[in-house]
Amino acid sequence: LDSREVACTDNFVFGLVVAVQDSSTGAPAASGVQLIAQDGAWADTVGFPPNRPDLDAQELVSAGERPGTYTVTVRKAGFRDWQRTGVVVTADECHVHPVELTARLQPAP
């Protein structure tokens, strides 16, 4: 038996942290974005309201303290959907290990 004690923090850690950029300018572009994270039957949708340039540099977060294998989709009006599949969020005895992604959005044709 292992007698080591693990001291976990009270921090709430998100497994997915997504920054959003306009691929043509490289500028942050989170205003008006919707993030959909799915792992099997579990799904979470978060987003920011449109026309809020003050939110462009903010990251979207999901999968709070939830390890799993995710499909991550980012949607924004005027842009093609951005998607990554097989995004694996792992955890130790205390918290998940965040996976940081950058969604580089392509303007819609």
Residue, then its C-alpha position, 0 to 999 in steps of 0.5 A: l500500500d502506498s502511504r503517500e498523501v496527495a494534496c489536491t488544490d480546489n482549482f477547477v480545471f477545464g480540459l479544453v482551452v480554445a483560442v480563436q484567430d482569423s486565419s487571413t489576418g492572424a487577429p484574435a476573433a472569438s466574438g460571435v464564436q460558438l464552441i461545441a465539445q462532444d465526447g460520445a453522448w456528452a456535449d457542451t456548447v459555449g460561446f460569446p455574443p457577436n459584435r463584442p471585439d473586447l472578447d476577441a482575445q478571450e479563450l473558450v473553455s469546456a470539459g471542466e474536470r472531465p477527461g475524455t476524447y473529444t470532437v471540438t467544433v468552432r462556428k462563427a458566422g462568415f467563416r467555415d466551421w473549424q473541427r478537430t477530432g480525437v482530442v484527448v484530455t487526460a487526468d491525474e488523481c487531482h485534475v485534468h490536464p488542459v489541451e490548448l488549441t488554436a482555431r484558425l478560422q477560414p472565411a466562408p466562400 
